[in-house]
Amino acid sequence: MSVASYFDTMDYAPSNEDDSAARDWLAAHDHRFGHFIGGQFTDPADGFDTFEPATGKVLAQVSRGTSADVGIAIAAARKAQKGWAALSGHERALKLYALARIIQRNARLIAVVEALDNGKPIRETRDIDIPLAARHFYHHAGWAQLQDSQFPNHDPLGVIGQVIPWNFPFLMLSWKIAPALALGNTVVLKPAESTPLTALLFAELAQAAGLPDGVLNIVTGEGETGAFLAGHEGIDKVAFTGSTDVGRKIRAATAGSGKSLTLELGGKSPFIVFEDADLDAAVEGVVDAIWFNQGQVCCAGSRILVQEGIAADFYARLNTRMQGLRVGTSLDKTIDMGAVIDADQRARISGMVDRAVAQGAQLLQADVALPEGGTYYPPTVLCNVPSTAEAASEEIFGPVAVSMTFRTPDEAVLLANHSRYGLSASIWSENINQALDLAASVEAGIVWVNCTNVMDAGVGFGGVKESGFGREGGREGCYDYLRPRAFAKAALRKTVAPAKPKGFALDAVDRTAKLFIGGKQARPDGNHSTSVVGANGQVLGAVGLGNRKDIRNAVEAARAAASWGGKSQHNRAQILFYLGENLSARADEFADRLRDMTGVKADKAKAEVAASIARLFSYGAWADKYEGTVHMPPMRGLALAVPEAIGVAGVICPPEAPLLGFVSAVAPLIATGNRVVAIPSEPHPFSVTDFYQVAETSDLPAGVLNIVTGDPNALGAELAKHNDVNALWAFGSAELARTVEQLSVSNLKRTFTDNGRAWDWNSPDAEGEHFLRHATQVKNIWVPYGA
């Protein structure tokens, strides 16, 4: 056979990585592992086997974490946390730097263990996963060094419970542990039951690097162990990466606990190819988007959307490229794809493909040889899949892409956003104006332009909609491991019994305040009202009692006002200034109303009105100044971190500070382009019902602000259940916080609650960037440039 023939056939002999060091490490532990708690390994206990996906052979046995094991690990982390947080940022930075260096020094061993345990190609673990893991520790060592100057008045959360998946075991470990430790927290981590070995190896390396005992704890186990960890009252935060279904369970389990929560969940990400794209580059993009790590990637480009004019050509090129992919054992350096994680996952993939073909999809599948043994599935594309098909809407989590066509950019956006997920998107076009316009319109936390699956420790990663909330990496990811000092020290809100009415209101003209929906005053659907009693027992009047139908009408009006998010920041700023100006013209009237409702003295009532006016002006100032960041990752290009409006936000105003609490919650949401459905203070609603007259005269577009009076618990529950509400802020009782967090699982909306703590709304901490961060979600747009 001639040399030229090898270039035609692309045949390779296997080139296997030497795994003797990894096998020796396993043998040194007798292939049995306990947990790593308080700086040492426990004796191996009752456990289960972990298998090598490439061959199906047993690699090791690991211990099954019990509730007692989890409790001991949390106690060790709690004991170590105070001392760890008390270290200077520089001292913690040195420890993280040591962890980065020890990863680099042992990179080959870690890469081989990872490939054996997960089944992915050694080229991916060696060249992508492990270097990026080290990068996370280097990057966050820098945040530890700069913590005091960059995050003033913020404290670590405490003990962090972290649960990671099996698709990127070591990388997931690194980008969860690194920020937590850098900012003064301690960690209890549960690796996936299928892939625990590199976490246990890392525990050894951390011990060798001099990490203090108890700062890092690893408890192995199955789903039940993760549930013990997430539900334990000794945890201050849960950081979870995994399926959306499990994410829902964690959201429900942590509701009302006061735990911070980060969820990085599933995806069904669009990969959009325009007619003017470099088709060969786009084809290579598909290889990286769906066949990297056997498609077991939450941000995989699993929905290929191709413009009609190039569809036939693109599919032909893609099929040709797909036929040349090589599938083999994980240690073979010549392969493109390895085994999927286990037989159950392979059966799930196969079943979804079979059902899609039965529904009319055209099957393109690589005719490649699959190794004997192990759990392999060939590279696959399903063309012309109906948009309603299971394969088009649900995450397959395997080397299978579904494809459909579009005609116009608007249709591409509609198809891309036709998903309950919103993790990532990839856009391929030589027209950068078109690509960036689409990037702004696609509902996703990460958008790649003419590239895909590019990641860096300095650029936040995370999704929107049912792909979760919170960010990991970069400055934005640091805030998810910190809490503002002022709010943490707030006392629990005291329950105050409402004043008893003295007789009935005797106004000759009925002045029952109506609801405010879609820019108009509206009677409540049930036509019921309730009296508002002043501090001295006098009946001041009545307000409408809103119900479920009123909430639906208000949300519909807010949804219809979507153009507010497209207004210029300058325009939004002007309207907030105008609101403040018009409120100031009626300052005495609002102050008198506050005195009547709450019984405060005249100077305090005037001070609350003045503070409300100032806060409207503050958010008018912020409206065109709360901007994004240009990240400079280690690539030829940029990543644009753009804060975007979340959408429709519900606000349950605090019972105290009836005007200032309302303005403090609503103004940052409006300033950043959201539309609001507000529930005023139940005992003192008139400040807000009076405010809609200010809104009517201040050029605020209809539907941007909607007001529904009534029981905050009942109305808050309706907002929490509503799938067209994207975020919910609730300030009131601890029970209210529990209710809205529990019911928010329907669409995993973002929640912001005080957990029953009475914040000081007059404090400077009650306005500014903390509220603006909760009012927005960061979209990172990756834009490579140059040849």
Helices and strands as residue ranges (DSSP letters): H 3-9, H 20-28, E 32-33, E 36-37, E 40-41, E 47-51, E 58-63, H 67-86, H 89-105, H 107-118, H 122-124, I 125-129, H 130-150, E 154-156, E 159-163, H 169-182, E 186-190, H 197-208, E 216-218, H 223-231, E 237-241, H 244-254, E 260-264, E 270-273, H 279-286, I 287-291, G 292-295, E 303-307, G 308-310, H 311-323, H 343-358, E 362-365, E 380-383, H 390-393, E 400-406, H 409-417, E 424-428, H 432-441, E 446-449, G 465-467, E 468-469, H 474-478, G 479-481, E 482-484, H 485-488, E 515-517, E 520-522, E 529-533, E 539-544, H 548-560, G 562-566, H 569-585, H 587-598, H 602-623, E 629-631, E 637-645, E 648-652, H 660-671, E 675-679, H 686-696, E 705-707, H 712-721, E 727-730, H 734-743, G 744-746, E 750-753, G 764-766, H 769-775, E 776-784
